[in-house]
């Protein structure tokens, strides 16, 4: 918590918000927030870095697209292999008449 050189009343408490990390000053007698100071965003981006940031984002997008494209392209091969394996397994099993609950009586 960042403390300033401001004199506080005994009924005032300074707390940090667990959600947004803002510093809140609460008056216990009033039961209200009397001041609040937003937390820094942590992003200090310079305008001169914008071109590099955009180039990095473009590279990430292209890599994700290439990976997705390759996955979709080889998806058919994987499915056909799984189908062939299931077909071989089905041919190896003997053909039997299924039992029904009605037949058990």
C-alpha positions in Angstrom: 0.0 0.0 0.0 1.3 3.4 -1.0 1.1 5.8 1.9 1.3 9.5 1.4 2.1 12.3 3.8 -1.5 13.1 4.4 -2.8 13.1 7.9 -5.6 10.7 8.4 -8.3 10.7 11.0 -8.4 7.8 13.4 -11.6 6.5 11.8 -10.0 6.4 8.3 -8.3 3.2 7.0 -6.3 2.7 3.9 -6.9 -0.7 2.2 -6.0 -2.2 -1.1 -8.8 -3.6 -3.4 -8.2 -7.3 -4.0 -9.7 -7.1 -7.5 -8.0 -4.1 -9.1 -5.3 -3.3 -6.6 -6.6 0.3 -6.2 -5.9 2.0 -2.9 -9.1 2.9 -1.0 -9.4 5.2 2.0 -12.5 4.2 4.0 -14.0 6.2 6.8 -15.3 3.7 9.4 -17.7 6.2 11.0 -19.3 7.0 7.7 -19.0 3.5 6.3 -18.0 4.9 3.0 -15.0 5.2 0.7 -13.8 8.8 0.9 -11.0 8.6 -1.6 -9.6 6.2 -4.1 -6.4 6.0 -6.1 -6.3 3.7 -9.2 -3.4 1.3 -9.5 -1.0 1.7 -12.3 -1.7 -0.5 -15.3 1.9 -1.7 -15.5 1.9 -1.1 -19.3 4.3 1.6 -20.2 4.3 1.4 -24.0 6.2 4.0 -25.9 4.9 5.2 -29.3 8.3 4.4 -30.8 7.8 0.7 -29.9 4.5 0.5 -31.7 5.9 -0.8 -35.0 7.8 -3.6 -33.2 4.8 -4.5 -31.1 2.6 -4.7 -34.3 5.3 -6.8 -36.1 5.5 -9.2 -33.1 1.7 -9.6 -33.1 1.7 -10.2 -36.9 4.3 -13.0 -36.4 2.2 -14.6 -33.6 -0.9 -14.5 -35.8 0.8 -16.0 -38.8 2.3 -18.8 -36.6 -1.1 -19.6 -35.1 -2.6 -19.7 -38.6 0.1 -21.9 -40.0 -0.3 -24.4 -37.1 -4.1 -24.4 -37.5 -3.8 -24.9 -41.3 -1.4 -27.8 -40.9 -3.6 -29.4 -38.3 -6.7 -29.2 -40.5 -4.7 -30.5 -43.5 -3.5 -33.6 -41.7 -6.8 -34.1 -39.9 -8.2 -36.2 -42.8 -5.2 -38.5 -42.8 -5.6 -39.2 -39.1 -9.3 -39.8 -39.4 -8.8 -42.3 -42.2 -6.1 -44.2 -40.3 -8.5 -44.4 -37.3 -11.3 -45.6 -39.6 -9.0 -48.3 -41.1 -8.0 -49.5 -37.6 -11.6 -49.7 -36.5 -12.6 -51.6 -39.6 -9.8 -54.2 -39.1 -10.9 -54.6 -35.5 -14.5 -55.0 -36.5 -13.6 -57.7 -39.1 -11.6 -59.6 -36.5 -14.5 -59.9 -34.1 -17.0 -62.7 -34.6 -20.5 -61.9 -35.7 -23.0 -62.8 -32.9 -26.7 -62.1 -32.5 -27.2 -59.5 -29.8 -29.0 -60.6 -26.7 -32.2 -58.7 -25.9 -33.9 -58.4 -22.5 -37.0 -60.1 -24.0 -34.9 -63.2 -24.9 -33.8 -63.6 -21.3 -37.3 -64.3 -19.9 
